[in-house]
Amino acid sequence: MQTELIKLAVFDMAGTTVYDDDFVTRALCDALQLHGYSISLSAANEVMGIAKPVAIEMLLDRFYPDATTKNIALIHEDFLRLMIDFYKNAPGICEIEGASQTFRALQDQGIKVGLDTGFSRDITDIIIQRLGWASLLDVSVSSDEVAQGRPYPDMIFKAMDLTGIEDVRQVAKIGDTPVDLEEGHRAGCALVVGVLSGANDKEALQKHPHTHIIDSIVDFTTLLKQERLSPVA
């Protein structure tokens, strides 16, 4: 498959563009614990990047198979409450170093910048507002806005629709979790890029479909130049 110039870059949020010191993983564990379900951080980390209701269901199916659908809904409500409070009020909310700089550099080159995330729209909007990113983004898609979240490609396809990009060979997907890479691969993105700024190391990401693995989002513009996929040399 011939690769075209990249016209849309779709980034994950927590761990890729938003600094995350296990904040999301801990909130998920805390929400589960409120309902009497004890889940380790390592187990919860395995479902990061997945739409949170699905992630909760996966964990309960694995460790507490007698849990009901009602349990899942109630746990998700508590997770949302914890995350909304955290992203509204916690003092340490910040971007991965160089994220804004990268967004600006891409837009200066005529590349549209998008976010997709396992978060719901309300959490996504709080983070975007808190970090002052509204003017730096062309599109954002949350997992509750599509039929299926990661690893399915629905969010990427929606981002393409909203930005007028018709050829997936002009799209790059960048993220720090295995399901980010699976999502980009299933969509058929020209670039499927793992970043090491989140919860997974290189060995873990290499097991999943990818075209490149880089240390951080700040390396992405250099990658485009090296691959000669940037509209601006």
C-alpha atoms as a printed R data frame, in Angstrom:
    type eleno elety resid chain resno       x       y      z
1   ATOM     1    CA   MET     A     1   0.000   0.000  0.000
2   ATOM     2    CA   GLN     A     2   1.414   3.343 -1.038
3   ATOM     3    CA   THR     A     3   1.517   5.881  1.761
4   ATOM     4    CA   GLU     A     4   0.326   9.417  1.091
5   ATOM     5    CA   LEU     A     5   1.375  12.584  2.881
6   ATOM     6    CA   ILE     A     6  -0.066  12.661  6.369
7   ATOM     7    CA   LYS     A     7  -3.001  15.075  6.669
8   ATOM     8    CA   LEU     A     8  -4.439  14.004 10.045
9   ATOM     9    CA   ALA     A     9  -2.639  12.918 13.215
10  ATOM    10    CA   VAL     A    10  -4.842  11.276 15.860
11  ATOM    11    CA   PHE     A    11  -3.342  11.194 19.351
12  ATOM    12    CA   ASP     A    12  -4.425   9.365 22.476
13  ATOM    13    CA   MET     A    13  -4.827  11.457 25.634
14  ATOM    14    CA   ALA     A    14  -3.732  10.009 29.018
15  ATOM    15    CA   GLY     A    15  -0.139   8.807 28.781
16  ATOM    16    CA   THR     A    16   0.383  10.128 25.255
17  ATOM    17    CA   THR     A    17  -0.470  13.827 25.346
18  ATOM    18    CA   VAL     A    18  -1.701  14.215 28.942
19  ATOM    19    CA   TYR     A    19   0.668  13.428 31.819
20  ATOM    20    CA   ASP     A    20  -0.594  10.409 33.726
21  ATOM    21    CA   ASP     A    21   1.137   8.957 36.783
22  ATOM    22    CA   ASP     A    22  -1.314   6.045 37.011
23  ATOM    23    CA   PHE     A    23  -4.075   8.572 37.758
24  ATOM    24    CA   VAL     A    24  -6.615   6.850 35.536
25  ATOM    25    CA   THR     A    25  -5.635   3.350 36.623
26  ATOM    26    CA   ARG     A    26  -5.951   4.272 40.292
27  ATOM    27    CA   ALA     A    27  -9.336   5.909 39.759
28  ATOM    28    CA   LEU     A    28 -10.579   2.772 38.038
29  ATOM    29    CA   CYS     A    29  -9.330   0.608 40.920
30  ATOM    30    CA   ASP     A    30 -10.874   2.996 43.456
31  ATOM    31    CA   ALA     A    31 -14.251   2.900 41.713
32  ATOM    32    CA   LEU     A    32 -14.181  -0.885 41.701
33  ATOM    33    CA   GLN     A    33 -13.150  -0.971 45.357
34  ATOM    34    CA   LEU     A    34 -16.131   1.196 46.311
35  ATOM    35    CA   HIS     A    35 -18.304  -1.720 45.225
36  ATOM    36    CA   GLY     A    36 -16.234  -4.386 46.944
37  ATOM    37    CA   TYR     A    37 -14.113  -5.453 43.987
38  ATOM    38    CA   SER     A    38 -10.367  -5.477 44.603
39  ATOM    39    CA   ILE     A    39  -8.354  -5.206 41.396
40  ATOM    40    CA   SER     A    40  -4.585  -4.716 41.195
41  ATOM    41    CA   LEU     A    41  -3.030  -1.764 39.387
42  ATOM    42    CA   SER     A    42  -1.253  -4.121 37.010
43  ATOM    43    CA   ALA     A    43  -4.523  -5.822 36.040
44  ATOM    44    CA   ALA     A    44  -6.275  -2.479 35.585
45  ATOM    45    CA   ASN     A    45  -3.387  -1.222 33.481
46  ATOM    46    CA   GLU     A    46  -3.997  -4.025 30.999
47  ATOM    47    CA   VAL     A    47  -7.328  -2.456 30.007
48  ATOM    48    CA   MET     A    48  -6.110   1.137 29.716
49  ATOM    49    CA   GLY     A    49  -7.136   2.829 26.480
50  ATOM    50    CA   ILE     A    50 -10.359   0.847 26.268
51  ATOM    51    CA   ALA     A    51 -13.742   2.530 26.732
52  ATOM    52    CA   LYS     A    52 -14.192   2.493 30.469
53  ATOM    53    CA   PRO     A    53 -17.541   0.632 30.680
54  ATOM    54    CA   VAL     A    54 -15.987  -2.113 28.549
55  ATOM    55    CA   ALA     A    55 -12.798  -2.072 30.635
56  ATOM    56    CA   ILE     A    56 -14.837  -2.497 33.823
57  ATOM    57    CA   GLU     A    57 -16.786  -5.363 32.276
58  ATOM    58    CA   MET     A    58 -13.554  -7.077 31.194
59  ATOM    59    CA   LEU     A    59 -12.074  -6.852 34.692
60  ATOM    60    CA   LEU     A    60 -15.219  -8.140 36.364
61  ATOM    61    CA   ASP     A    61 -15.565 -10.991 33.866
62  ATOM    62    CA   ARG     A    62 -11.994 -11.993 34.639
63  ATOM    63    CA   PHE     A    63 -11.952 -11.661 38.418
64  ATOM    64    CA   TYR     A    64 -15.598 -11.502 39.531
65  ATOM    65    CA   PRO     A    65 -17.698 -13.360 36.946
66  ATOM    66    CA   ASP     A    66 -20.826 -13.211 39.125
67  ATOM    67    CA   ALA     A    67 -21.030  -9.403 38.829
68  ATOM    68    CA   THR     A    68 -24.084  -8.031 37.043
69  ATOM    69    CA   THR     A    69 -24.640  -5.414 34.366
70  ATOM    70    CA   LYS     A    70 -26.008  -3.136 37.084
71  ATOM    71    CA   ASN     A    71 -22.661  -3.398 38.884
72  ATOM    72    CA   ILE     A    72 -20.865  -2.235 35.752
73  ATOM    73    CA   ALA     A    73 -23.085   0.825 35.354
74  ATOM    74    CA   LEU     A    74 -22.730   1.850 39.003
75  ATOM    75    CA   ILE     A    75 -18.960   1.395 38.985
76  ATOM    76    CA   HIS     A    76 -18.696   3.476 35.827
77  ATOM    77    CA   GLU     A    77 -20.730   6.252 37.445
78  ATOM    78    CA   ASP     A    78 -18.275   6.335 40.344
79  ATOM    79    CA   PHE     A    79 -15.316   6.272 37.972
80  ATOM    80    CA   LEU     A    80 -16.737   9.265 36.107
81  ATOM    81    CA   ARG     A    81 -17.301  11.125 39.361
82  ATOM    82    CA   LEU     A    82 -13.734  10.462 40.535
83  ATOM    83    CA   MET     A    83 -12.201  11.433 37.204
84  ATOM    84    CA   ILE     A    84 -14.261  14.590 36.755
85  ATOM    85    CA   ASP     A    85 -13.342  15.755 40.244
86  ATOM    86    CA   PHE     A    86  -9.698  14.902 39.638
87  ATOM    87    CA   TYR     A    87  -9.334  16.662 36.296
88  ATOM    88    CA   LYS     A    88 -11.276  19.692 37.512
89  ATOM    89    CA   ASN     A    89  -9.456  20.194 40.799
90  ATOM    90    CA   ALA     A    90  -6.161  18.321 41.091
91  ATOM    91    CA   PRO     A    91  -3.142  20.660 40.973
92  ATOM    92    CA   GLY     A    92  -0.875  18.435 38.902
93  ATOM    93    CA   ILE     A    93  -2.825  18.262 35.659
94  ATOM    94    CA   CYS     A    94  -0.431  18.973 32.796
95  ATOM    95    CA   GLU     A    95   0.402  17.922 29.289
96  ATOM    96    CA   ILE     A    96   3.181  15.570 28.308
97  ATOM    97    CA   GLU     A    97   6.123  17.894 27.765
98  ATOM    98    CA   GLY     A    98   6.050  19.266 24.241
99  ATOM    99    CA   ALA     A    99   2.467  18.285 23.368
100 ATOM   100    CA   SER     A   100   1.261  21.825 22.598
101 ATOM   101    CA   GLN     A   101   4.462  22.518 20.693
102 ATOM   102    CA   THR     A   102   3.875  19.412 18.585
103 ATOM   103    CA   PHE     A   103   0.244  20.326 17.885
104 ATOM   104    CA   ARG     A   104   1.292  23.804 16.709
105 ATOM   105    CA   ALA     A   105   4.085  22.432 14.541
106 ATOM   106    CA   LEU     A   106   1.715  20.016 12.836
107 ATOM   107    CA   GLN     A   107  -0.914  22.674 12.206
108 ATOM   108    CA   ASP     A   108   1.766  24.981 10.811
109 ATOM   109    CA   GLN     A   109   2.510  22.223  8.290
110 ATOM   110    CA   GLY     A   110  -1.139  21.898  7.328
111 ATOM   111    CA   ILE     A   111  -1.687  18.666  9.260
112 ATOM   112    CA   LYS     A   112  -4.914  18.420 11.224
113 ATOM   113    CA   VAL     A   113  -4.589  17.467 14.892
114 ATOM   114    CA   GLY     A   114  -7.043  15.134 16.561
115 ATOM   115    CA   LEU     A   115  -7.521  13.368 19.875
116 ATOM   116    CA   ASP     A   116  -9.299  10.108 20.494
117 ATOM   117    CA   THR     A   117  -9.755   8.614 23.917
118 ATOM   118    CA   GLY     A   118 -11.293   5.947 26.088
119 ATOM   119    CA   PHE     A   119 -12.712   8.767 28.208
120 ATOM   120    CA   SER     A   120 -16.286   9.981 27.873
121 ATOM   121    CA   ARG     A   121 -17.024  13.387 26.322
122 ATOM   122    CA   ASP     A   122 -17.516  15.174 29.653
123 ATOM   123    CA   ILE     A   123 -14.066  14.170 30.926
124 ATOM   124    CA   THR     A   124 -12.480  14.899 27.541
125 ATOM   125    CA   ASP     A   125 -13.867  18.441 27.469
126 ATOM   126    CA   ILE     A   126 -12.686  19.151 31.022
127 ATOM   127    CA   ILE     A   127  -9.130  18.115 30.133
128 ATOM   128    CA   ILE     A   128  -9.085  20.125 26.893
129 ATOM   129    CA   GLN     A   129 -10.332  23.203 28.733
130 ATOM   130    CA   ARG     A   130  -7.953  22.723 31.659
131 ATOM   131    CA   LEU     A   131  -4.933  22.466 29.364
132 ATOM   132    CA   GLY     A   132  -6.035  25.290 27.047
133 ATOM   133    CA   TRP     A   133  -5.963  23.098 23.967
134 ATOM   134    CA   ALA     A   134  -9.188  24.153 22.222
135 ATOM   135    CA   SER     A   135  -7.427  26.270 19.598
136 ATOM   136    CA   LEU     A   136  -4.774  23.603 18.994
137 ATOM   137    CA   LEU     A   137  -7.163  20.815 18.013
138 ATOM   138    CA   ASP     A   138  -9.126  20.247 14.842
139 ATOM   139    CA   VAL     A   139 -11.155  17.372 16.260
140 ATOM   140    CA   SER     A   140 -11.623  15.205 19.324
141 ATOM   141    CA   VAL     A   141 -13.588  11.977 19.598
142 ATOM   142    CA   SER     A   142 -14.581  10.212 22.805
143 ATOM   143    CA   SER     A   143 -15.441   6.558 23.199
144 ATOM   144    CA   ASP     A   144 -19.058   7.296 24.108
145 ATOM   145    CA   GLU     A   145 -19.592   8.991 20.721
146 ATOM   146    CA   VAL     A   146 -19.086   5.856 18.611
147 ATOM   147    CA   ALA     A   147 -20.618   2.393 18.443
148 ATOM   148    CA   GLN     A   148 -17.398   0.662 19.470
149 ATOM   149    CA   GLY     A   149 -14.299   2.048 21.163
150 ATOM   150    CA   ARG     A   150 -10.783   0.693 20.895
151 ATOM   151    CA   PRO     A   151  -9.458  -1.596 19.610
152 ATOM   152    CA   TYR     A   152 -12.091  -0.998 16.943
153 ATOM   153    CA   PRO     A   153 -11.338   1.840 14.494
154 ATOM   154    CA   ASP     A   154 -14.618   3.739 14.889
155 ATOM   155    CA   MET     A   155 -13.086   6.786 16.600
156 ATOM   156    CA   ILE     A   156 -10.479   7.217 13.873
157 ATOM   157    CA   PHE     A   157 -13.113   6.974 11.165
158 ATOM   158    CA   LYS     A   158 -15.274   9.545 12.971
159 ATOM   159    CA   ALA     A   159 -12.282  11.895 13.256
160 ATOM   160    CA   MET     A   160 -11.747  11.496  9.510
161 ATOM   161    CA   ASP     A   161 -15.392  12.280  8.790
162 ATOM   162    CA   LEU     A   162 -15.303  15.392 10.960
163 ATOM   163    CA   THR     A   163 -12.134  16.714  9.319
164 ATOM   164    CA   GLY     A   164 -12.928  15.792  5.732
165 ATOM   165    CA   ILE     A   165 -10.129  13.250  5.356
166 ATOM   166    CA   GLU     A   166 -11.238  10.460  3.022
167 ATOM   167    CA   ASP     A   167  -8.075   8.351  2.684
168 ATOM   168    CA   VAL     A   168  -6.856   6.476  5.762
169 ATOM   169    CA   ARG     A   169  -3.409   6.369  4.145
170 ATOM   170    CA   GLN     A   170  -3.228  10.061  5.070
171 ATOM   171    CA   VAL     A   171  -3.807   9.356  8.772
172 ATOM   172    CA   ALA     A   172  -1.363   8.688 11.606
173 ATOM   173    CA   LYS     A   173  -2.397   7.158 14.917
174 ATOM   174    CA   ILE     A   174  -0.215   7.785 17.978
175 ATOM   175    CA   GLY     A   175  -0.700   6.244 21.419
176 ATOM   176    CA   ASP     A   176   0.893   4.605 24.443
177 ATOM   177    CA   THR     A   177  -1.226   1.464 24.825
178 ATOM   178    CA   PRO     A   178  -1.573  -1.793 22.896
179 ATOM   179    CA   VAL     A   179  -5.189  -0.962 22.009
180 ATOM   180    CA   ASP     A   180  -4.049   2.341 20.467
181 ATOM   181    CA   LEU     A   181  -1.836   0.353 18.126
182 ATOM   182    CA   GLU     A   182  -4.551  -2.212 17.413
183 ATOM   183    CA   GLU     A   183  -6.976   0.623 16.651
184 ATOM   184    CA   GLY     A   184  -4.621   2.267 14.187
185 ATOM   185    CA   HIS     A   185  -3.823  -1.058 12.550
186 ATOM   186    CA   ARG     A   186  -7.472  -2.032 12.149
187 ATOM   187    CA   ALA     A   187  -8.244   1.368 10.652
188 ATOM   188    CA   GLY     A   188  -5.434   0.941  8.121
189 ATOM   189    CA   CYS     A   189  -3.544   4.081  9.149
190 ATOM   190    CA   ALA     A   190  -0.346   4.812  7.268
191 ATOM   191    CA   LEU     A   191   1.525   5.343 10.527
192 ATOM   192    CA   VAL     A   192   0.768   3.478 13.746
193 ATOM   193    CA   VAL     A   193   3.123   4.940 16.318
194 ATOM   194    CA   GLY     A   194   3.664   3.767 19.880
195 ATOM   195    CA   VAL     A   195   5.029   6.210 22.450
196 ATOM   196    CA   LEU     A   196   6.914   5.294 25.619
197 ATOM   197    CA   SER     A   197   5.633   8.168 27.769
198 ATOM   198    CA   GLY     A   198   2.785   6.126 29.234
199 ATOM   199    CA   ALA     A   199   2.286   2.882 31.093
200 ATOM   200    CA   ASN     A   200   3.850   0.477 28.586
201 ATOM   201    CA   ASP     A   201   7.486  -0.133 27.774
202 ATOM   202    CA   LYS     A   202   8.954  -0.855 24.363
203 ATOM   203    CA   GLU     A   203   8.864  -4.612 24.841
204 ATOM   204    CA   ALA     A   204   5.133  -4.533 25.573
205 ATOM   205    CA   LEU     A   205   4.279  -2.289 22.615
206 ATOM   206    CA   GLN     A   206   6.436  -4.216 20.151
207 ATOM   207    CA   LYS     A   207   4.120  -7.204 20.496
208 ATOM   208    CA   HIS     A   208   1.352  -5.292 18.754
209 ATOM   209    CA   PRO     A   209   1.002  -3.987 15.182
210 ATOM   210    CA   HIS     A   210   2.953  -0.766 14.666
211 ATOM   211    CA   THR     A   211   5.084   1.074 12.163
212 ATOM   212    CA   HIS     A   212   7.236   2.966 14.661
213 ATOM   213    CA   ILE     A   213   7.903   3.325 18.378
214 ATOM   214    CA   ILE     A   214   9.191   6.661 19.682
215 ATOM   215    CA   ASP     A   215  10.078   7.968 23.107
216 ATOM   216    CA   SER     A   216   7.563  10.802 23.240
217 ATOM   217    CA   ILE     A   217   5.120  12.882 21.253
218 ATOM   218    CA   VAL     A   218   7.860  15.467 20.662
219 ATOM   219    CA   ASP     A   219   9.605  12.974 18.371
220 ATOM   220    CA   PHE     A   220   6.634  12.686 16.029
221 ATOM   221    CA   THR     A   221   7.365  15.696 13.817
222 ATOM   222    CA   THR     A   222  10.932  14.460 13.347
223 ATOM   223    CA   LEU     A   223   9.561  11.064 12.360
224 ATOM   224    CA   LEU     A   224   7.366  12.654  9.701
225 ATOM   225    CA   LYS     A   225  10.343  14.471  8.225
226 ATOM   226    CA   GLN     A   226  12.465  11.319  8.244
227 ATOM   227    CA   GLU     A   227   9.725   9.380  6.473
228 ATOM   228    CA   ARG     A   228   9.096  12.312  4.119
229 ATOM   229    CA   LEU     A   229   5.423  12.266  5.010
230 ATOM   230    CA   SER     A   230   5.116  15.901  6.030
231 ATOM   231    CA   PRO     A   231   3.584  18.400  3.587
232 ATOM   232    CA   VAL     A   232   6.370  20.801  4.555
233 ATOM   233    CA   ALA     A   233   9.949  19.613  4.089
